Amino acid sequence: MKKTVYYGWIVVIGAFLALLVSSLRSYSFGVFIDPLTADFGWPRAPLTLTYSLSLLVSSFLGIISGAFSDRYGVRKVMIVGSVLVIAGFVFSSMITSLSQFYLAFILVGIGSAAFYIPVTTTVTRWFTEKRGLAVGLTVSALGIGMAFFPPILERSIEGFGWRNTFLVAGLVSLILLSISISIMKHPPGDDDGEEEELDDDKGSPDFTLKMALKAKYFWLIYFMFLMAQFSALSVTVHIVPYSTDIGIPSFYAATLLTVIGVFNIGGRLFGGITSDKIGVIKGTSIFFLIQGIMIILIPLSDGLFMLYLVSIIFGISYGGWVMIYPVIVSYLFGDKNSGAILGALGTVAGIGGALGPYTAGYIYDLTGTYDRAFLLSGGMTFLSLLLSLLFLKFYSKEGIRCK
């Protein structure tokens, strides 16, 4: 008899497709900055605020979507989110003012809240021994989307205009999300805690959201990831306009996100393996150190070759630590309420993603360069590194699982 494929791996595929759509919103915004500026003359700080508001909304609603997914099932949450994301992209193609663009991308943000938290927590529930690998494969979709969508969208904008390109984004989202929803589901017996291929040694009791928020080490981890997101998303949003400012053609500038994305994929897989082998906090510390150095090198890079090199290493480090979100929640707080807890931790993406890119755009509008913005972002990453080291020093000795 043929051995059937464990359905958890099918769920990984479904989650992967949903996160491809998330990457379309999160990592392709930079290619729209120059054409929108050319048509409307909007300064970069207010224009970047569009992205910041979208990310802020989606991250805070992640708490609700995670809790709803725990209670009502992942598919129902994803259906609602899909409708809103597609509507937001279509509305973006019709805008005539900045306020309309804000509303359109807020719609995309509300819908996007239905993806990352629900699908990644669903994946963690299907696995224990290979959890890091499964989550790494799932979130590698964000790296793949970062790699392929920006240059494709840049070519589309060049050939068909930014309005039609937003319509293309809506169509792609419709196709990918339809497939994803059709195969996503919770494991059998999930409601009563009996999951396939799961063991009883979870390393931590099952926290409620209220219990997690009262734990001091939750907040240490929270601010650790908050500053890292501030830094990383400042780079992914502004590296394209920074590159065109120093004379690099727009297509090659867009391929910097491709380079970051390709190596981000490897970083996410490597981060999954690392978290399984040496522990989630130790692995995160290493990736923070590398990311901080690379960001500081960006304003010292005045040519395409150097920017490619920095982008490669930045992509690996960023992918390495960002995939640890769902794993760290599962290890430290258990699985039962992981959707709600990961949603609370995931607000760092919204706050950091709102403050980082907007601050970088504001500094650019004041100074005419991105130099100080990238130096600030590098410094914030080093503060994240410091907090991760403090966690290792104070909490690993108290029996809190760091692996």
N, C-alpha and C positions, 0 to 999 in steps of 0.2 A: 504493500500500500504506500502511496505517496505521502510524504510528510507535508502537512499543510503549513503555509507560512503563518507565523504568529501574527495576529491581527494588529498588535501594537505597532509593527513596522508599517502597516497600511495607514494607521493613524498618524505616524510620523510624516508620511507623504502628504496627507490632507493638511496637517499643520504647516508643513513646508510651503504649500501653495498659498495658504492664507497669509503667511508672513512675507511672501513675495509681493503681495498687494500692499502690505504695510511698508515695505521698502520703497515702493513706488511713491508713496507720500513722503517718507522720512528722508530719503537720500537723493531725490531727483529735483528738489526744489531749486537748488543752486543754478541749474541750467535755464530756469525761467527768469532769473534776476535781470540779466542784461536785456533780453527782448522786451520785458515789461517796462524797464526803465526807459528804453528807447521810444516806446509807444506813448507812455504816460508821463515820463519825467519824474517819477517818484523817487525820493531819496532812499538810500539803502536801509536805514534803520526802520522807518515805517513800513517799507516793503517786507523786510525780514520779520517784522512783527506778525505778519500773516502766518508764517510758519510757526512762530513761537506760540501764538494763540491756539493753533490747531493742536500742537503737541501738548500744551498745557491742559487743554480740555480732555484729550484722549487719555492722558496719564491719570488724571483725577477720577475720570469715569471708569478707569480700570478697576478701582475698588468695587464699584457697583457691578460691573460686568463679570468680575471674578466671583463675587458672591452669587450673582444670578446664575452663572454657569454651574457653580456648586449645587445650587438648588433646583434649577429647571432644566439643566442639560446644555451642552455646548452648542448644539445645532440651532436651537431657538434663538440664542443670543447672537450667533453669527448671521442668521437670516436678517435680523433687524439691522445689524451693522452694515451688511452688504448693501442694502437698499440706500442707506444714508451715504456711504462712500461713493457709490456710483452717481447718486444725485448731486453730490458735492463737486465731482469732477465735471459733470455736464454743466452745472451752474458756473463753474470757473471759466468755461469756454465762452460765456455770455457777458462777462463783467464789463462795466464801463467806468467803474469808480473803485477806489481803494476799499471803501466800506463794503461794497459788494464782494470784493475778493476776500475780505475778512470773514464775511458770513459763509461764503462758499467753502472755505477751508476749515472753518469751524464745523461745518457739516461733515466734512471728510474726517475731521478729528473725532467727532462724536462716534461716527461709524467705526473708525479704526480701533476704538476702545474695545470693540467686541472680538478682537483677534488675539493680540499677543498674550495677554494673561490667560484667557480661557483655553487657548490651544496648547500653550506650553505646560500649564498645570495638568491638562488632560494627558499629555505625553508622559509626564512624571508619574502619573498614576498607573501607567501600563508597565513601568520598568522599575527595577531596583538595582540589580548587579550591573546593568549596562545603561543606567540612567544618564550618566554624564555623556556617553556616546550618543544616545537617542536625542537628548536635548541639543547637543552640539550639531547633529545632523539637521534637526529642526530649524534652529536659529541660523544655520548657514545660509538659509534662504535670504536673510537680510543682506548678507555679504554678496550673494549672487545677484540680487536685485540692484545693489549698489554698483556692481561691476558692469552689468549689461544695460540697465535702463537709461542712465545719463547720456551715453553717447548715442543710443538709439533715439532718445527724445530730442537731443540736440540736432540730429540729422532731420528728424521730423519737423522741428521748428524751422529749420533752415529751408526745408522744401515745401512745407504746407502751412506754416504759421503756428503760433503758440495756441490759438483758439482750437484749431483742429487737433492739435497734439493733446490737449486736455480731453477731447472727445475720445481719442485713441486710448488714453489712460482709463477712461470709464469702461470702454469695451473690453480691454484686457482684464480689468477687475471683475467684470461680469463673468467672463469665461473661467478664470482661475477660481473664483469664489464658489461658483456653481459646482465645480468638481470637488472642491474642498469640503463643502457642506455635505455632499452626498456620501462621503466616506468617514466623516468624523463621528466618534461616539465615545462615551465613557466605558471603562472595562466592565465586564459582567460582575455583578455583585458589588459595584462601587458604592451603592447606597448603604450597604450594611458592612462595608469595610473589607470585604473579601475580594482581593484583586488577583488576577492571574500573574504568575511568575513573581509574586512579591513575597518577601520573607518578613519575619516578625521583628527583626532587629533594625528598627528605623533610627536608632541612636538618640532620638529625642521624643518626648511625649507630644501628643497632638495639641498644639496651642490653639486657643481661640484668637480671633483678631484682637480682642481686648487684652488678653494675656500677653500677646506679642508686643503690643504698643506700650505695655508697662515694663518690658524688659529693657534695661539700659543698653545692652549690646545691640538691640534692634536699631536704636538711634545712632549708635556709633557706625554701624553698617550703612544706615540711611545717609548720613552726611558724607561718608566715604564715597558712595556711589553718586551722590548729588554733585559733588565737585568734579568728579570724573566725567559725568555727562555734560556738565557745563563746558568742559574743555573739548571733549571729543566732537560734540555737535557744532561747536563754533567752527571747527576745522571742516567738517563735512559740508556745512552750508556755505562757507566763505572761501574755500580753497580755489573754487572755479573763478569767481570774480577777482580774487587776489592774483591769480595767474594771468588773466587777461589784462589786468592793470600793468603787469610788468612786461607785456608784449607778446605773450604766448597766444597763438590763435585759439579761437573758442573751441574748436573740435578737440585739439590736444589738451586744452584745459579741462574739458569734460572727461577725457580719458583718465585724468588723475583720480577721479572717483571710481573709474573702472579698476584701476590698479589697487586702490584702497579696498574695493569690494572683493576682488579676486583673492587678495591675501588676507582679507577679513574672514573669508570662508575657511581658509587654512587655520587662521587664528582661533576661530570658534571650535573647530574640530580639535585642535591642539589644546584649547582651554578645557574641553570636555575630558580629554585624556588626562590632562594635568590635574584637574579637580579630583579625578578618581584616584590618582597616584600619590600626590603630595599634599592634597587638601585644598579646600576652596579659598581659604584666606592666604595661604602662602603663594598659591598660584596667582591670585589677584594682585598681591604685592609686587611680584615680578613684572606683571604686565603694566601696572601703574608706572613703575620706574621707567620702562622703555617708552611708554606713551609720552611722559613728560619731557623726556629728552628730545624726542622727535618733533613735538610741537614747537619747542624753543628753536629748533633748527630751521623751521619753515621761513621766518623772515630773513634768515641768512642764506636762503636758497634763491638764487637769481636766474636759474636756468632750468630747462625742462629735465635734464638728466638728474640733477640733484633733487628736484621735486619728486621725480619718479622714485628715487632711492628712499627718500624720507617717507613717501606715501606707502611704499612696500612695508617698511618696518612699523609704521603707524598702524597700518591695516591689520597686521598680525597682532599687535598689542591690544588694539581696541576690540577686535574680535575675541581675543583671549579672555578678557575680563567680563565683557558684556554678556556672554553666554552663561555666566555663573549665577545670574539672578535667580532663575527657577531652582537651580540645584542648591544654592545656599539656603533658600527658604525651606526646602524639603528637609535638608540635613538638620537645620537648627530648630525648626518649628513643627515638623511633622507634615503629613499629607492631608489630613481630614479637612482643614480649612485653608489649604494652601492657595486657593484662588483669591480669597479675600486678603490674605496676608501679602501675597505677591502683588496684588493690586495696590496695597498701601505702600509697599516698598517701591513699586513702579512709578509712583508720583515723582520720583527723582528725575525721571526722563522728561516729564513735562516742565517741572520747575527749572531744572538745569538746561533743558532744551529751549525754554523760553528766555531765560536770562542770558545764556551764553551767546547764541547767535545775535540776539538783539544788542547786547553790550558790544560785541565785536563790530556790528554795523554802526552803532552810535559812535564808537571810538574812531571808526573810519570817517564818518561824516565830520567829526571834529578836527581830525589831524590830516586826513587825506591819504593815510596809509593804514595797513593792517599790522604793522610791526608791534605796537604796544598791545594790541588785542591778542596776538598769538603769544607774546611773552606772559601776559596775564593768564591765559589758558594753561600754559605750561606750568606756571606756579601753582595753579589750582590743582593740577594733577599731582604735584608733589605733596600737597596737603592731604590728598586722598591716600597717598602712600604712607604718610605719617600715621593716619588714623588706622590703616590696616595693620601697621606694626604695633600700635597701641593695643589693638584687639588681640593680637598674638601674645603680647606680653601679659595682659591682665586677665583675659578670659579663658585662654587655653589652659591655664593653671587651675581654673575652677571647675574643670570637668565638662565645659561646654564643647561640644563636638566641632572640630574645625576641619574635619576631613569628609 
